Each structure stands twice: as C-alpha cells, then as structure tokens.
Amino acid sequence: MFTSMVLGNLAVYQPPLAALGFECCADITHLSSDSDIEVRRNAAYSLARITFWHGASQIMDRRAVQCVLTAFGVSDTETTMMLCEILWNLAFHKSKLVLQLGLELYIRLVLLTSCGDTQIRRCALSILGNTAAENTGIWESLFELLLSASSSTHQFVCNVIRDLTVHDCASPDFVEETCTRVVLLLRDQDWEVRRYAVCALSKISCWPEYAQLVRNAGTLDWLPDLVGDPDAKSREWAGRLLENMASHTSAAAAHLESELFTHNLQLLSEGEISLSRAIGSLYRMSFH
C-alpha cells in the first residue's frame, strides 16, 4: 500500500518510466482491484500520476489497462475518479492501448456517464470525446451486435449509440451507417426495441449536420407507424424526432415539409405529450 503511494508521489515531480518496467507496473495495476479499499485507492493514485507523463504506454500493456477497467466494479467514488484519470491520461497521449480495448472500454465509459458524481461524468465524457470519433473498432463492434437476434442486445446497442452521438463522439461516416442500421429496428416486433431505436434516431437528429442523414436512411417512411405505436414512449420519441427534423427543415428537400406536416397532424390526436411535440414541430416549420 505504502509503496504505491511513494511511487505516486515521486511521479508527481518526475517521470518514473525509466525506473519502472512491465512487471512493476503490472503489480501496481493488480492492486487496483485489491480487497482493501486503501490499497485500491493508493494503487489508482500511483497509476494516475505515472500515466500523466508521455510514454506511460511503454510500461503498460493491454492486460494492465483491462485490470483498470475491472477495478471500476469494486471501487469507491474517489478511486473511480483516479481510474478515470488513468484512462484520460492514456487517451490524451493517444495511447494505442485505449483504442485496442474497443467496446469493452466504451461500455464502461457509457455507464459512467450516468454516474451521480459530476467529476466522474465529466471525465468519462472527455475520454469518450478523445477516442470514440477516431476509433473504428467501437463502431464496427456495435454494427456487428446489431446483427444479433437478441432484443436485449439491440436495446443496449441503441443506448450506446444514443450516448455517443449525444456527446458528439462520432464521425459523419459512422453516423450514416448507424442510421441505416438502426432504422431497420423500427419495424421490430419488440416494442422496447422500437422505443430504443426511435430514441437513438431522435438524439442523432438533434445535430443539424446529422438530421439529413437520419432522413436519408428512410426514417420518415416509418413515422406513420411510429406516431401510432401502442407504446406511449415510442410515440413521444417519434414526436421529438419530428420536432428535431422540423428544426432543420431548411437543410432538407422541399417536400420534407409536407411529409412532416402530415405526420404532425397524426400526432395531434395522440395525447398531451405527443400533442405538445407536434405543436412544437409545426411552430418550427412556420419559420422556414
């Protein structure tokens, strides 16, 4: 425990990389999952100070970073913050270790974006922003998961896509492919899958540069079914989608306005939430 603390304190003042090797770093990393909370905390502190310096990936391997991810599951708030700092440091220095982790890393980060601690949320979002846009691995993994026959997997993937796009962690190429694949889930027989899919598309369409990609994927073809979906939440998200699309109508083809208007008329008979969304959408259309 004290050895980890000493190494961490030394690393504050100078890079300790020359004095450390893979074995020493692996030992410290292993302690980040120790049963003793103080041991875990000091190990995380030490690694956070070590990885601050450029070249830390020279003494860390993929297994070491995976140990850091594992430690998230047994850590208190203070230790979790330092574990986030380790990943942030590696991402800042463009370490290939972070990119190699792919989906495993992003699952953990997406979960942390819902953490009650503001600092942890901010750090997790920062790591996502530093790595997701340039990492093809995460998107390819998500696309493969969309081919699964599992409804729960589809729901999970839509959630991850929603969070990544909300925080602008995607490139246009990935967003275009994402929309094409997620739109296919709008016809799923499972109402929960439909809800998560339309939610993801709604979040993507918040960005003006992505709204056209959502439309190009054929989303509007499914809106008549969505605004009449038995699931109230799906109808609400359909209303949000319409509202977002109407906000960016000027970037779309002229006949989009008539399509949106028709769909909004359907929403007007759907209850208070859908009604308010429809009115908001029509209001935005009136400025174009």
C-alpha positions in Angstrom: 0.0 0.0 0.0 2.7 2.5 1.0 4.9 1.5 -1.9 2.2 2.5 -4.3 1.8 5.8 -2.5 5.5 6.5 -2.6 5.7 5.8 -6.4 2.7 8.1 -6.9 4.3 10.9 -5.0 7.6 10.5 -6.9 5.8 10.5 -10.2 4.3 14.0 -9.4 7.8 15.5 -9.7 9.4 13.5 -12.5 8.7 10.7 -14.9 9.4 7.4 -13.2 9.2 5.5 -16.5 12.9 4.7 -16.7 12.9 3.1 -13.3 9.8 1.0 -13.8 9.2 -2.0 -16.0 6.2 -4.0 -17.2 6.3 -6.3 -14.1 6.3 -3.4 -11.6 3.5 -1.6 -13.3 1.5 -4.8 -13.6 1.9 -5.4 -9.9 0.6 -1.9 -9.1 -2.3 -2.3 -11.5 -3.2 -5.6 -10.0 -3.5 -3.9 -6.6 -6.2 -1.6 -8.0 -8.6 -4.5 -7.6 -7.4 -5.5 -4.1 -10.0 -6.3 -1.5 -8.6 -3.5 0.8 -10.1 -0.1 -0.2 -6.9 1.8 0.9 -4.7 -0.5 -1.3 -7.0 0.1 -4.3 -7.0 3.8 -3.8 -3.2 4.1 -3.4 -2.7 1.9 -6.5 -5.0 4.0 -8.6 -3.3 7.2 -7.3 0.1 5.9 -8.3 -1.1 4.9 -11.8 -2.8 8.2 -12.3 0.4 10.0 -11.5 2.6 7.7 -13.7 0.3 7.8 -16.7 0.3 11.6 -16.6 3.7 11.5 -18.3 4.0 10.9 -22.0 5.4 7.4 -22.7 3.4 5.6 -20.0 2.2 3.1 -22.5 5.8 1.9 -22.7 5.5 0.2 -19.3 1.8 -0.7 -19.6 0.2 -3.4 -21.7 -3.3 -4.3 -22.6 -3.8 -6.6 -19.6 -2.8 -3.7 -17.3 -5.4 -1.4 -18.7 -8.0 -4.3 -18.6 -7.2 -4.6 -14.9 -8.1 -0.9 -14.6 -11.4 -1.5 -16.2 -12.1 -4.4 -13.9 -11.3 -2.2 -10.9 -14.2 0.1 -11.7 -16.6 -2.6 -10.4 -15.1 -2.6 -6.9 -14.2 1.0 -6.4 -15.4 3.8 -4.3 -16.0 7.3 -5.8 -12.5 8.6 -5.1 -10.8 5.6 -6.6 -13.1 5.6 -9.6 -12.2 9.2 -10.3 -8.5 8.3 -10.3 -9.2 5.3 -12.5 -10.9 7.7 -14.9 -7.9 9.9 -14.7 -5.6 7.0 -15.8 -7.8 6.3 -18.9 -8.0 10.1 -19.6 -4.1 10.4 -19.5 -3.7 7.4 -21.8 -6.3 8.9 -24.2 -4.7 12.3 -24.1 -1.4 10.8 -25.1 -3.1 8.9 -27.9 -2.1 5.6 -26.4 -3.0 2.6 -28.7 -3.9 0.7 -25.5 -7.1 2.7 -25.2 -8.1 2.2 -28.8 -7.4 -1.5 -28.6 -9.9 -2.0 -25.8 -12.7 -1.1 -28.2 -16.3 -2.0 -27.0 -15.2 -3.1 -23.5 -13.9 0.4 -22.7 -16.9 2.1 -24.1 -19.4 0.0 -22.2 -17.7 1.1 -19.0 -17.5 4.7 -20.0 -21.1 4.9 -21.1 -22.1 3.5 -17.7 -20.0 6.2 -16.0 -21.8 8.9 -17.9 -24.8 8.2 -15.7 -22.8 8.3 -12.5 -24.1 10.6 -9.8 -20.7 12.2 -9.4 -20.3 15.3 -11.7 -16.5 15.0 -11.9 -16.7 11.3 -12.9 -19.3 12.0 -15.5 -17.2 14.9 -17.0 -14.1 12.7 -17.1 -15.9 9.8 -18.7 -17.4 12.1 -21.4 -14.0 13.7 -22.0 -12.4 10.2 -22.6 -15.3 9.4 -25.0 -14.7 12.6 -26.9 -11.0 12.0 -27.2 -11.3 8.5 -28.6 -14.7 7.5 -29.9 -14.7 9.6 -33.1 -11.4 8.1 -34.3 -11.8 4.6 -33.1 -13.4 2.4 -35.8 -13.3 -0.6 -33.5 -16.2 0.6 -31.3 -18.5 1.3 -34.3 -17.7 -1.9 -36.1 -18.4 -3.8 -32.9 -21.7 -2.1 -32.5 -22.6 -2.8 -36.1 -21.9 -6.5 -35.5 -24.0 -6.5 -32.4 -26.9 -5.1 -34.4 -26.9 -8.3 -36.5 -27.7 -10.3 -33.3 -31.1 -11.8 -32.9 -31.2 -10.7 -29.3 -33.7 -8.0 -28.4 -31.8 -7.0 -25.3 -28.6 -6.6 -27.3 -30.4 -4.3 -29.8 -31.7 -2.2 -26.9 -28.2 -2.0 -25.4 -26.6 -1.0 -28.8 -29.2 1.7 -29.3 -28.4 3.1 -25.9 -24.7 3.2 -26.6 -25.3 4.8 -30.0 -27.6 7.4 -28.4 -25.0 8.3 -25.7 -22.1 8.5 -28.2 -24.0 10.8 -30.6 -25.4 12.9 -27.8 -21.9 13.8 -26.8 -20.8 14.3 -30.5 -18.4 11.3 -30.3 -19.0 10.1 -33.9 -17.9 11.0 -37.4 -20.4 11.6 -40.2 -19.4 8.3 -41.9 -20.2 6.3 -38.8 -23.5 8.2 -38.2 -24.7 7.5 -41.7 -24.1 3.7 -41.4 -25.6 3.8 -37.9 -28.8 5.4 -39.1 -29.1 2.9 -41.9 -28.9 0.0 -39.5 -31.0 1.4 -36.6 -33.9 2.4 -38.9 -34.3 -1.4 -39.6 -35.1 -1.8 -35.9 -38.1 0.5 -36.2 -40.0 -2.5 -37.7 -39.0 -4.9 -34.9 -41.9 -6.8 -33.2 -40.5 -6.0 -29.8 -41.9 -2.6 -28.6 -38.9 -2.0 -26.4 -36.5 -2.3 -29.4 -38.6 0.1 -31.4 -38.6 2.6 -28.5 -34.8 2.5 -28.1 -34.3 2.7 -31.8 -36.5 5.8 -32.3 -34.9 7.3 -29.2 -31.5 6.9 -30.7 -32.6 8.4 -34.0 -34.2 11.3 -32.2 -30.9 12.1 -30.4 -28.9 11.8 -33.6 -31.3 14.2 -35.3 -30.6 16.9 -32.7 -27.4 17.7 -34.6 -28.2 19.8 -37.8 -25.5 18.0 -39.7 -26.9 14.6 -38.9 -30.6 15.4 -39.4 -30.3 14.9 -43.1 -28.5 11.5 -42.6 -31.5 10.4 -40.4 -33.9 11.3 -43.2 -31.7 9.7 -45.9 -31.8 6.4 -44.0 -35.6 6.3 -44.6 -36.7 7.2 -41.1 -39.7 9.3 -42.3 -41.1 6.2 -44.1 -41.7 4.6 -40.7 -43.1 7.7 -38.9 -46.8 6.8 -39.8 -46.3 3.6 -37.8 -44.3 5.2 -35.0 -46.8 8.0 -34.3 -49.5 5.4 -33.9 -47.3 2.9 -31.9 -49.1 1.3 -29.0 -46.2 2.3 -26.8 -46.6 5.8 -25.4 -42.9 6.4 -25.1 -42.3 5.4 -28.7 -44.9 8.0 -29.7 -43.2 10.6 -27.6 -39.8 9.9 -29.1 -41.4 10.0 -32.6 -42.7 13.4 -31.7 -39.2 14.5 -30.6 -37.8 13.2 -33.8 -40.4 15.2 -35.8 -39.6 18.3 -33.8 -35.8 17.9 -34.5 -36.4 17.3 -38.2 -38.6 20.4 -38.4 -35.9 22.5 -36.8 -33.6 21.6 -39.6 -36.1 21.6 -42.5 -34.1 24.3 -44.4 -31.4 21.7 -45.0 -33.8 19.1 -46.4 -35.7 18.8 -49.7 -38.8 20.9 -50.2 -41.2 18.0 -50.0 -40.0 17.2 -46.5 -42.2 20.0 -45.1 -45.3 18.3 -46.4 -44.3 15.0 -45.1 -43.6 16.5 -41.6 -46.9 18.3 -41.7 -48.8 15.1 -42.5 -47.1 13.2 -39.6 -47.7 16.1 -37.2 -51.4 16.0 -38.0 -51.4 12.4 -36.9 -49.7 13.3 -33.7 -52.3 15.9 -32.9 -54.7 13.1 -31.9 -52.2 11.2 -29.7 -52.5 12.8 -26.3 -50.8 15.6 -24.4 -47.1 14.7 -24.8 -47.4 13.9 -28.5 -49.6 17.0 -29.0 -47.0 19.3 -27.5 -44.3 17.8 -29.6 -46.5 18.2 -32.7 -47.3 21.8 -31.9 -43.6 22.5 -31.3 -42.7 20.9 -34.6 -45.3 22.8 -36.6 -44.1 26.0 -34.8 -40.6 25.5 -36.0 -41.8 24.7 -39.5 -43.5 28.1 -39.7 -40.1 29.8 -39.7 -39.0 28.1 -42.9 
